[in-house]
Amino acid sequence: MELPKGKKVYFASDFHLGIPDRITSIEREKRLCAWLDSISGDAAVLYLVGDIFDTWFEYKHVVPKGFTRFMGKLAELSDKGLTIEAFTGNHDLWMMGYFQDELNIPVHYEPITREINGKKFFIGHGDGLGPGDNGYKLLKKVMSNRFSQWLYRRLHPDTGVGLAGWLSRLGPKHADAPEKEFLGESEWLVQFANDKLTKVHIDYFIFGHRHIAIEYPLPGNSLYVNLGDWIRYDSYAVFDGDDLKLKFYKA
């Protein structure tokens, strides 16, 4: 892909819409919509890199209640011609067609590679990559299994969506959790990226998941970027055709 003159590519992740409560989530949703308005003039492509929602499960004819402002803004921008691509994260694995059918937004279930202006990007939420975290990797296989999803759909939507939300909230509440420490070369995603670089050159590794807003240099002039989140940082990355920078939205 070659970017048109003056156009940019944007990346953001970990909105976790829905937590810790309705009012706080709506305020975050409003900030996101304002940010989307602010980039709409020069954005050529927008990548939403997972954990858009804190809980999401699609039934055949039912999707979770809420997020009206955000979904409407995505529909508006998509209808105006902005290319938007989304990724599942560990909190919204069960996206099954609604974004594609209603918003014309393809959803990626695994990381992808893109070449933009001669630069190679490896993009994915980051959950389950690299060494370790074997318990989650097993759980992800179970949750991604079509038969498991079919079984879960037998629950009434009020029960199924409610149960998924309750299970999600059993873990650390991101809004109240202490700021995470970046572990450098001990980071599983950094180890994954370093291993990938022994096989193929990648200019930019773009991940979410860790809730850390950071740029970290890798061998061969590659760059690891973690997109942070919209709970603490309101952070995103932008590629202008030459360079990629991590930025922070200020309303």
Phi and psi in degrees as GROMACS dihedral restraints (atoms count N, CA, C in turn):
[ dihedral_restraints ]
;  ai    aj    ak    al  type     phi  dphi    fc
    3     4     5     6     1  -111.3    20    10
    4     5     6     7     1   125.5    20    10
    6     7     8     9     1   -73.1    20    10
    7     8     9    10     1   135.6    20    10
    9    10    11    12     1   -61.4    20    10
   10    11    12    13     1   153.3    20    10
   12    13    14    15     1   -57.1    20    10
   13    14    15    16     1   132.0    20    10
   15    16    17    18     1    83.4    20    10
   16    17    18    19     1    -3.2    20    10
   18    19    20    21     1   -97.6    20    10
   19    20    21    22     1   157.7    20    10
   21    22    23    24     1  -137.3    20    10
   22    23    24    25     1   165.0    20    10
   24    25    26    27     1  -114.9    20    10
   25    26    27    28     1   132.8    20    10
   27    28    29    30     1  -116.4    20    10
   28    29    30    31     1   147.2    20    10
   30    31    32    33     1  -134.2    20    10
   31    32    33    34     1   134.3    20    10
   33    34    35    36     1  -152.0    20    10
   34    35    36    37     1   155.5    20    10
   36    37    38    39     1  -153.9    20    10
   37    38    39    40     1   174.5    20    10
   39    40    41    42     1    55.0    20    10
   40    41    42    43     1    58.0    20    10
   42    43    44    45     1   -79.8    20    10
   43    44    45    46     1   -34.1    20    10
   45    46    47    48     1    49.2    20    10
   46    47    48    49     1    47.1    20    10
   48    49    50    51     1   -60.4    20    10
   49    50    51    52     1   133.1    20    10
   51    52    53    54     1   118.5    20    10
   52    53    54    55     1   -19.9    20    10
   54    55    56    57     1  -117.7    20    10
   55    56    57    58     1   160.0    20    10
   57    58    59    60     1   -82.7    20    10
   58    59    60    61     1   -11.9    20    10
   60    61    62    63     1  -156.3    20    10
   61    62    63    64     1   171.0    20    10
   63    64    65    66     1   -61.4    20    10
   64    65    66    67     1   -46.3    20    10
   66    67    68    69     1   -64.7    20    10
   67    68    69    70     1   -47.1    20    10
   69    70    71    72     1   -62.9    20    10
   70    71    72    73     1   -40.7    20    10
   72    73    74    75     1   -64.4    20    10
   73    74    75    76     1   -40.4    20    10
   75    76    77    78     1   -65.0    20    10
   76    77    78    79     1   -38.8    20    10
   78    79    80    81     1   -63.0    20    10
   79    80    81    82     1   -40.1    20    10
   81    82    83    84     1   -64.6    20    10
   82    83    84    85     1   -40.9    20    10
   84    85    86    87     1   -60.5    20    10
   85    86    87    88     1   -41.2    20    10
   87    88    89    90     1   -64.7    20    10
   88    89    90    91     1   -39.8    20    10
   90    91    92    93     1   -63.0    20    10
   91    92    93    94     1   -41.8    20    10
   93    94    95    96     1   -61.3    20    10
   94    95    96    97     1   -42.7    20    10
   96    97    98    99     1   -65.1    20    10
   97    98    99   100     1   -38.6    20    10
   99   100   101   102     1   -65.0    20    10
  100   101   102   103     1   -40.9    20    10
  102   103   104   105     1   -63.4    20    10
  103   104   105   106     1   -43.4    20    10
  105   106   107   108     1   -60.4    20    10
  106   107   108   109     1   -40.1    20    10
  108   109   110   111     1   -61.1    20    10
  109   110   111   112     1   -39.5    20    10
  111   112   113   114     1   -69.1    20    10
  112   113   114   115     1   -26.2    20    10
  114   115   116   117     1   -99.5    20    10
  115   116   117   118     1    -7.0    20    10
  117   118   119   120     1   -63.4    20    10
  118   119   120   121     1   -25.6    20    10
  120   121   122   123     1   -73.2    20    10
  121   122   123   124     1   -31.8    20    10
  123   124   125   126     1  -119.9    20    10
  124   125   126   127     1     4.4    20    10
  126   127   128   129     1   -79.3    20    10
  127   128   129   130     1   129.0    20    10
  129   130   131   132     1   -97.2    20    10
  130   131   132   133     1   -37.0    20    10
  132   133   134   135     1  -142.9    20    10
  133   134   135   136     1   141.8    20    10
  135   136   137   138     1  -125.2    20    10
  136   137   138   139     1   124.9    20    10
  138   139   140   141     1  -107.5    20    10
  139   140   141   142     1   122.6    20    10
  141   142   143   144     1  -102.2    20    10
  142   143   144   145     1   106.3    20    10
  144   145   146   147     1   -98.5    20    10
  145   146   147   148     1    48.5    20    10
  147   148   149   150     1    93.9    20    10
  148   149   150   151     1   159.6    20    10
  150   151   152   153     1    50.9    20    10
  151   152   153   154     1    44.7    20    10
  153   154   155   156     1   -62.6    20    10
  154   155   156   157     1   -41.9    20    10
  156   157   158   159     1  -115.3    20    10
  157   158   159   160     1   150.9    20    10
  159   160   161   162     1   -75.3    20    10
  160   161   162   163     1   -28.0    20    10
  162   163   164   165     1  -144.0    20    10
  163   164   165   166     1   134.2    20    10
  165   166   167   168     1  -152.3    20    10
  166   167   168   169     1   125.1    20    10
  168   169   170   171     1  -143.3    20    10
  169   170   171   172     1   123.0    20    10
  171   172   173   174     1   -96.0    20    10
  172   173   174   175     1   126.3    20    10
  174   175   176   177     1   -91.0    20    10
  175   176   177   178     1   173.2    20    10
  177   178   179   180     1   -61.1    20    10
  178   179   180   181     1   -38.2    20    10
  180   181   182   183     1  -124.2    20    10
  181   182   183   184     1    13.2    20    10
  183   184   185   186     1  -139.9    20    10
  184   185   186   187     1   136.4    20    10
  186   187   188   189     1  -125.9    20    10
  187   188   189   190     1   161.8    20    10
  189   190   191   192     1   -59.4    20    10
  190   191   192   193     1   144.8    20    10
  192   193   194   195     1   -69.1    20    10
  193   194   195   196     1   146.0    20    10
  195   196   197   198     1   107.1    20    10
  196   197   198   199     1  -172.2    20    10
  198   199   200   201     1    63.8    20    10
  199   200   201   202     1    27.8    20    10
  201   202   203   204     1   -64.2    20    10
  202   203   204   205     1   -43.2    20    10
  204   205   206   207     1   -62.8    20    10
  205   206   207   208     1   -45.7    20    10
  207   208   209   210     1   -65.6    20    10
  208   209   210   211     1   -46.5    20    10
  210   211   212   213     1   -64.5    20    10
  211   212   213   214     1   -38.8    20    10
  213   214   215   216     1   -63.8    20    10
  214   215   216   217     1   -39.9    20    10
  216   217   218   219     1   -66.2    20    10
  217   218   219   220     1   -41.2    20    10
  219   220   221   222     1   -61.4    20    10
  220   221   222   223     1   -42.0    20    10
  222   223   224   225     1   -62.0    20    10
  223   224   225   226     1   -43.5    20    10
  225   226   227   228     1   -60.6    20    10
  226   227   228   229     1   -47.9    20    10
  228   229   230   231     1   -69.1    20    10
  229   230   231   232     1   -39.2    20    10
  231   232   233   234     1   -63.7    20    10
  232   233   234   235     1   -42.4    20    10
  234   235   236   237     1   -64.2    20    10
  235   236   237   238     1   -27.8    20    10
  237   238   239   240     1   -82.4    20    10
  238   239   240   241     1    -4.1    20    10
  240   241   242   243     1   109.3    20    10
  241   242   243   244     1     0.0    20    10
  243   244   245   246     1   -71.6    20    10
  244   245   246   247     1   129.9    20    10
  246   247   248   249     1   -78.6    20    10
  247   248   249   250     1   120.2    20    10
  249   250   251   252     1  -123.4    20    10
  250   251   252   253     1   132.2    20    10
  252   253   254   255     1  -127.8    20    10
  253   254   255   256     1   138.5    20    10
  255   256   257   258     1  -118.3    20    10
  256   257   258   259     1   158.8    20    10
  258   259   260   261     1  -127.6    20    10
  259   260   261   262     1   147.1    20    10
  261   262   263   264     1   -78.3    20    10
  262   263   264   265     1   150.6    20    10
  264   265   266   267     1  -120.3    20    10
  265   266   267   268     1  -172.0    20    10
  267   268   269   270     1   -72.1    20    10
  268   269   270   271     1   -15.6    20    10
  270   271   272   273     1   -96.8    20    10
  271   272   273   274     1   -17.6    20    10
  273   274   275   276     1  -131.9    20    10
  274   275   276   277     1    46.2    20    10
  276   277   278   279     1   -58.9    20    10
  277   278   279   280     1   -31.9    20    10
  279   280   281   282     1   -93.0    20    10
  280   281   282   283     1    55.5    20    10
  282   283   284   285     1   -96.7    20    10
  283   284   285   286     1   121.0    20    10
  285   286   287   288     1  -129.3    20    10
  286   287   288   289     1    22.6    20    10
  288   289   290   291     1   136.5    20    10
  289   290   291   292     1   -17.3    20    10
  291   292   293   294     1   -62.3    20    10
  292   293   294   295     1   -46.0    20    10
  294   295   296   297     1   -61.7    20    10
  295   296   297   298     1   -42.6    20    10
  297   298   299   300     1   -64.7    20    10
  298   299   300   301     1   -46.2    20    10
  300   301   302   303     1   -75.6    20    10
  301   302   303   304     1   -40.3    20    10
  303   304   305   306     1   -95.0    20    10
  304   305   306   307     1   -28.9    20    10
  306   307   308   309     1  -117.1    20    10
  307   308   309   310     1    -4.5    20    10
  309   310   311   312     1    58.8    20    10
  310   311   312   313     1    37.8    20    10
  312   313   314   315     1  -115.0    20    10
  313   314   315   316     1   111.2    20    10
  315   316   317   318     1   -67.1    20    10
  316   317   318   319     1   147.6    20    10
  318   319   320   321     1  -116.4    20    10
  319   320   321   322     1   129.1    20    10
  321   322   323   324     1  -101.2    20    10
  322   323   324   325     1   132.9    20    10
  324   325   326   327     1   -99.9    20    10
  325   326   327   328     1    -9.1    20    10
  327   328   329   330     1  -137.0    20    10
  328   329   330   331     1   162.4    20    10
  330   331   332   333     1   -59.8    20    10
  331   332   333   334     1   155.2    20    10
  333   334   335   336     1  -128.4    20    10
  334   335   336   337     1   161.5    20    10
  336   337   338   339     1  -116.6    20    10
  337   338   339   340     1   133.9    20    10
  339   340   341   342     1  -131.5    20    10
  340   341   342   343     1   145.2    20    10
  342   343   344   345     1  -111.8    20    10
  343   344   345   346     1   122.6    20    10
  345   346   347   348     1  -130.7    20    10
  346   347   348   349     1   120.9    20    10
  348   349   350   351     1    51.3    20    10
  349   350   351   352     1    38.5    20    10
  351   352   353   354     1    80.8    20    10
  352   353   354   355     1    -0.8    20    10
  354   355   356   357     1  -101.0    20    10
  355   356   357   358     1   137.9    20    10
  357   358   359   360     1   -97.2    20    10
  358   359   360   361     1   127.7    20    10
  360   361   362   363     1  -113.6    20    10
  361   362   363   364     1   135.2    20    10
  363   364   365   366     1  -112.3    20    10
  364   365   366   367     1   116.9    20    10
  366   367   368   369     1  -124.1    20    10
  367   368   369   370     1   130.0    20    10
  369   370   371   372     1  -171.9    20    10
  370   371   372   373     1   160.7    20    10
  372   373   374   375     1   -62.3    20    10
  373   374   375   376     1   -42.4    20    10
  375   376   377   378     1   111.4    20    10
  376   377   378   379     1   -14.4    20    10
  378   379   380   381     1   -66.4    20    10
  379   380   381   382     1   133.4    20    10
  381   382   383   384     1    81.4    20    10
  382   383   384   385     1     5.1    20    10
  384   385   386   387     1   -96.5    20    10
  385   386   387   388     1   152.1    20    10
  387   388   389   390     1    82.5    20    10
  388   389   390   391     1  -176.7    20    10
  390   391   392   393     1   -74.8    20    10
  391   392   393   394     1   165.3    20    10
  393   394   395   396     1    75.6    20    10
  394   395   396   397     1  -171.1    20    10
  396   397   398   399     1    56.0    20    10
  397   398   399   400     1    40.1    20    10
  399   400   401   402     1   -67.1    20    10
  400   401   402   403     1   -31.2    20    10
  402   403   404   405     1   -62.5    20    10
  403   404   405   406     1   -44.5    20    10
  405   406   407   408     1   -68.1    20    10
  406   407   408   409     1   -38.4    20    10
  408   409   410   411     1   -59.6    20    10
  409   410   411   412     1   -39.2    20    10
  411   412   413   414     1   -67.7    20    10
  412   413   414   415     1   -44.0    20    10
  414   415   416   417     1   -61.5    20    10
  415   416   417   418     1   -39.3    20    10
  417   418   419   420     1   -63.6    20    10
  418   419   420   421     1   -38.5    20    10
  420   421   422   423     1   -62.6    20    10
  421   422   423   424     1   -41.0    20    10
  423   424   425   426     1   -66.2    20    10
  424   425   426   427     1   -46.2    20    10
  426   427   428   429     1   -69.4    20    10
  427   428   429   430     1   -26.4    20    10
  429   430   431   432     1   -86.8    20    10
  430   431   432   433     1    -7.6    20    10
  432   433   434   435     1   -70.8    20    10
  433   434   435   436     1   131.6    20    10
  435   436   437   438     1   -61.1    20    10
  436   437   438   439     1   -36.3    20    10
  438   439   440   441     1   -69.0    20    10
  439   440   441   442     1   -38.3    20    10
  441   442   443   444     1   -61.4    20    10
  442   443   444   445     1   -42.3    20    10
  444   445   446   447     1   -66.1    20    10
  445   446   447   448     1   -39.4    20    10
  447   448   449   450     1   -62.3    20    10
  448   449   450   451     1   -43.3    20    10
  450   451   452   453     1   -61.3    20    10
  451   452   453   454     1   -43.5    20    10
  453   454   455   456     1   -65.1    20    10
  454   455   456   457     1   -33.3    20    10
  456   457   458   459     1   -65.9    20    10
  457   458   459   460     1   -15.9    20    10
  459   460   461   462     1   -70.1    20    10
  460   461   462   463     1   -18.9    20    10
  462   463   464   465     1   -72.1    20    10
  463   464   465   466     1   145.8    20    10
  465   466   467   468     1   -59.1    20    10
  466   467   468   469     1   141.6    20    10
  468   469   470   471     1   -52.4    20    10
  469   470   471   472     1   -40.1    20    10
  471   472   473   474     1   -59.7    20    10
  472   473   474   475     1   -39.2    20    10
  474   475   476   477     1   -74.8    20    10
  475   476   477   478     1   -46.1    20    10
  477   478   479   480     1   -64.4    20    10
  478   479   480   481     1   -48.6    20    10
  480   481   482   483     1   -68.6    20    10
  481   482   483   484     1   -40.0    20    10
  483   484   485   486     1   -63.8    20    10
  484   485   486   487     1   -42.2    20    10
  486   487   488   489     1   -65.2    20    10
  487   488   489   490     1   -42.4    20    10
  489   490   491   492     1   -60.8    20    10
  490   491   492   493     1   -41.7    20    10
  492   493   494   495     1   -65.0    20    10
  493   494   495   496     1   -41.4    20    10
  495   496   497   498     1   -62.9    20    10
  496   497   498   499     1   -44.3    20    10
  498   499   500   501     1   -63.6    20    10
  499   500   501   502     1   -39.4    20    10
  501   502   503   504     1   -61.9    20    10
  502   503   504   505     1   -41.0    20    10
  504   505   506   507     1   -75.8    20    10
  505   506   507   508     1    -8.3    20    10
  507   508   509   510     1   -66.5    20    10
  508   509   510   511     1   -30.1    20    10
  510   511   512   513     1   -76.9    20    10
  511   512   513   514     1  -178.5    20    10
  513   514   515   516     1   -58.7    20    10
  514   515   516   517     1   133.1    20    10
  516   517   518   519     1   -77.5    20    10
  517   518   519   520     1   116.5    20    10
  519   520   521   522     1   -58.1    20    10
  520   521   522   523     1   -33.5    20    10
  522   523   524   525     1   -67.0    20    10
  523   524   525   526     1   -29.0    20    10
  525   526   527   528     1  -104.2    20    10
  526   527   528   529     1    -7.7    20    10
  528   529   530   531     1   -72.1    20    10
  529   530   531   532     1   146.9    20    10
  531   532   533   534     1   -65.0    20    10
  532   533   534   535     1   153.9    20    10
  534   535   536   537     1   -60.1    20    10
  535   536   537   538     1   134.5    20    10
  537   538   539   540     1   -77.9    20    10
  538   539   540   541     1   148.2    20    10
  540   541   542   543     1   -92.9    20    10
  541   542   543   544     1   132.4    20    10
  543   544   545   546     1   -80.0    20    10
  544   545   546   547     1   129.7    20    10
  546   547   548   549     1   -99.7    20    10
  547   548   549   550     1     8.9    20    10
  549   550   551   552     1    60.5    20    10
  550   551   552   553     1  -129.7    20    10
  552   553   554   555     1   -67.3    20    10
  553   554   555   556     1   -13.0    20    10
  555   556   557   558     1   -83.6    20    10
  556   557   558   559     1   -10.3    20    10
  558   559   560   561     1   -63.9    20    10
  559   560   561   562     1   132.1    20    10
  561   562   563   564     1   -59.6    20    10
  562   563   564   565     1   -38.8    20    10
  564   565   566   567     1   -71.9    20    10
  565   566   567   568     1   -32.9    20    10
  567   568   569   570     1   -66.0    20    10
  568   569   570   571     1   -41.9    20    10
  570   571   572   573     1   -63.3    20    10
  571   572   573   574     1   -39.6    20    10
  573   574   575   576     1   -60.7    20    10
  574   575   576   577     1   -46.5    20    10
  576   577   578   579     1   -63.3    20    10
  577   578   579   580     1   -43.4    20    10
  579   580   581   582     1   -61.6    20    10
  580   581   582   583     1   -40.1    20    10
  582   583   584   585     1   -66.3    20    10
  583   584   585   586     1   -40.9    20    10
  585   586   587   588     1   -60.5    20    10
  586   587   588   589     1   -37.0    20    10
  588   589   590   591     1   -69.2    20    10
  589   590   591   592     1   -19.0    20    10
  591   592   593   594     1   -73.9    20    10
  592   593   594   595     1   -13.7    20    10
  594   595   596   597     1  -109.8    20    10
  595   596   597   598     1   -33.2    20    10
  597   598   599   600     1  -155.9    20    10
  598   599   600   601     1   147.9    20    10
  600   601   602   603     1   -82.4    20    10
  601   602   603   604     1   131.4    20    10
  603   604   605   606     1  -126.9    20    10
  604   605   606   607     1   132.4    20    10
  606   607   608   609     1   -79.7    20    10
  607   608   609   610     1   -41.1    20    10
  609   610   611   612     1  -136.0    20    10
  610   611   612   613     1   125.6    20    10
  612   613   614   615     1   -99.9    20    10
  613   614   615   616     1   118.9    20    10
  615   616   617   618     1  -113.8    20    10
  616   617   618   619     1   115.4    20    10
  618   619   620   621     1  -131.6    20    10
  619   620   621   622     1   158.3    20    10
  621   622   623   624     1  -112.3    20    10
  622   623   624   625     1  -135.7    20    10
  624   625   626   627     1    76.5    20    10
  625   626   627   628     1   -44.7    20    10
  627   628   629   630     1   -86.2    20    10
  628   629   630   631     1    -9.3    20    10
  630   631   632   633     1    58.3    20    10
  631   632   633   634     1    36.9    20    10
  633   634   635   636     1  -126.7    20    10
  634   635   636   637     1   126.9    20    10
  636   637   638   639     1   -94.4    20    10
  637   638   639   640     1   104.0    20    10
  639   640   641   642     1  -154.7    20    10
  640   641   642   643     1   147.0    20    10
  642   643   644   645     1  -110.5    20    10
  643   644   645   646     1   133.1    20    10
  645   646   647   648     1  -137.2    20    10
  646   647   648   649     1   120.0    20    10
  648   649   650   651     1   -70.4    20    10
  649   650   651   652     1   141.9    20    10
  651   652   653   654     1  -120.5    20    10
  652   653   654   655     1   166.8    20    10
  654   655   656   657     1   -57.2    20    10
  655   656   657   658     1   153.4    20    10
  657   658   659   660     1    70.5    20    10
  658   659   660   661     1    28.6    20    10
  660   661   662   663     1    61.7    20    10
  661   662   663   664     1    24.3    20    10
  663   664   665   666     1   -84.5    20    10
  664   665   666   667     1   163.5    20    10
  666   667   668   669     1  -136.9    20    10
  667   668   669   670     1   128.7    20    10
  669   670   671   672     1   -94.0    20    10
  670   671   672   673     1   128.3    20    10
  672   673   674   675     1  -125.2    20    10
  673   674   675   676     1   122.2    20    10
  675   676   677   678     1  -102.8    20    10
  676   677   678   679     1   131.2    20    10
  678   679   680   681     1   -80.6    20    10
  679   680   681   682     1    -2.9    20    10
  681   682   683   684     1    72.9    20    10
  682   683   684   685     1  -137.9    20    10
  684   685   686   687     1  -161.0    20    10
  685   686   687   688     1   178.4    20    10
  687   688   689   690     1  -110.9    20    10
  688   689   690   691     1    23.6    20    10
  690   691   692   693     1   -99.9    20    10
  691   692   693   694     1   -43.7    20    10
  693   694   695   696     1  -108.8    20    10
  694   695   696   697     1   -38.2    20    10
  696   697   698   699     1  -106.5    20    10
  697   698   699   700     1   -29.5    20    10
  699   700   701   702     1    52.5    20    10
  700   701   702   703     1    51.3    20    10
  702   703   704   705     1  -107.4    20    10
  703   704   705   706     1   156.7    20    10
  705   706   707   708     1  -160.1    20    10
  706   707   708   709     1   168.2    20    10
  708   709   710   711     1  -119.1    20    10
  709   710   711   712     1   150.2    20    10
  711   712   713   714     1  -137.5    20    10
  712   713   714   715     1   133.6    20    10
  714   715   716   717     1  -110.8    20    10
  715   716   717   718     1   121.9    20    10
  717   718   719   720     1   -96.9    20    10
  718   719   720   721     1     9.7    20    10
  720   721   722   723     1   106.0    20    10
  721   722   723   724     1   -23.3    20    10
  723   724   725   726     1  -119.3    20    10
  724   725   726   727     1   -47.1    20    10
  726   727   728   729     1  -132.3    20    10
  727   728   729   730     1   156.1    20    10
  729   730   731   732     1  -113.9    20    10
  730   731   732   733     1   133.0    20    10
  732   733   734   735     1  -131.2    20    10
  733   734   735   736     1   143.8    20    10
  735   736   737   738     1   -87.0    20    10
  736   737   738   739     1   130.6    20    10
  738   739   740   741     1  -132.9    20    10
  739   740   741   742     1   169.8    20    10
  741   742   743   744     1  -131.5    20    10
  742   743   744   745     1   127.5    20    10
  744   745   746   747     1   -77.0    20    10
  745   746   747   748     1   131.0    20    10
  747   748   749   750     1  -123.7    20    10
  748   749   750   751     1   116.8    20    10
